Amino acid sequence: MELQDFVKKFADQFDNTDPEEITASTRYQELEEWSSLTILVVITFVTTEYGKAVTGAELRSCETVEDLYNLIATK
């Protein structure tokens, strides 16, 4: 798993946010589209794509997309 690949796939989970706006340093919880539904979508994405389980609390503990990447990489 590489960071840039993860960022692209993470950005694909958002319907109304331009993928170009999302980078490794994006504070994803500050995105207008971020919601409880998006949390479920991201949890499903991580489970399906990487075979790793993350919780809502873990998602909330990460600030940036790169933080989330690092969390998943260490699981």
C-alpha positions in Angstrom: 0.0 0.0 0.0 1.4 3.4 -1.1 0.3 6.7 0.3 -0.6 8.3 -3.1 -2.6 5.3 -4.1 -4.4 5.4 -0.8 -5.2 9.1 -1.1 -6.7 8.6 -4.5 -8.8 5.7 -3.4 -9.9 7.6 -0.3 -10.9 10.6 -2.4 -13.0 8.3 -4.6 -15.2 7.7 -1.5 -16.6 11.2 -1.7 -19.5 12.0 -4.1 -19.5 15.8 -3.9 -15.9 16.7 -3.2 -13.5 17.1 -6.1 -10.8 14.4 -5.7 -8.2 16.9 -6.6 -9.0 18.7 -3.3 -8.0 15.7 -1.2 -4.3 15.3 -0.5 -2.3 13.5 2.1 -2.4 16.6 4.3 -6.2 17.1 4.0 -8.0 17.3 7.3 -10.8 15.1 6.1 -13.1 15.8 9.0 -13.2 19.4 7.9 -14.6 18.6 4.5 -18.1 19.8 4.0 -19.2 16.3 2.9 -17.9 14.6 6.0 -20.7 13.0 8.0 -21.7 9.9 9.9 -22.6 8.3 6.6 -19.2 9.1 5.2 -17.6 7.5 8.2 -19.5 4.2 7.4 -18.4 4.5 3.7 -14.7 4.9 4.7 -14.9 2.0 7.2 -16.3 -0.2 4.5 -13.7 1.0 2.0 -10.8 0.2 4.4 -12.3 -3.2 5.2 -13.0 -4.1 1.5 -9.8 -2.6 -0.1 -7.2 -3.4 2.6 -8.8 -6.1 4.8 -8.4 -4.0 7.9 -11.0 -3.0 10.4 -11.1 0.5 11.7 -13.6 2.0 14.1 -15.4 5.4 14.1 -13.3 6.4 17.1 -10.1 5.6 15.2 -11.3 7.7 12.2 -12.1 10.6 14.6 -8.6 10.2 16.2 -6.9 10.8 12.9 -6.5 14.4 11.6 -5.3 14.0 8.1 -5.6 11.4 5.3 -1.9 10.5 5.9 -2.7 9.9 9.6 -5.4 7.5 8.6 -3.0 5.8 6.1 -0.4 5.4 8.9 -3.1 3.9 11.2 -4.1 1.3 8.6 -0.5 0.5 7.6 0.3 -0.4 11.3 -2.8 -2.7 11.7 
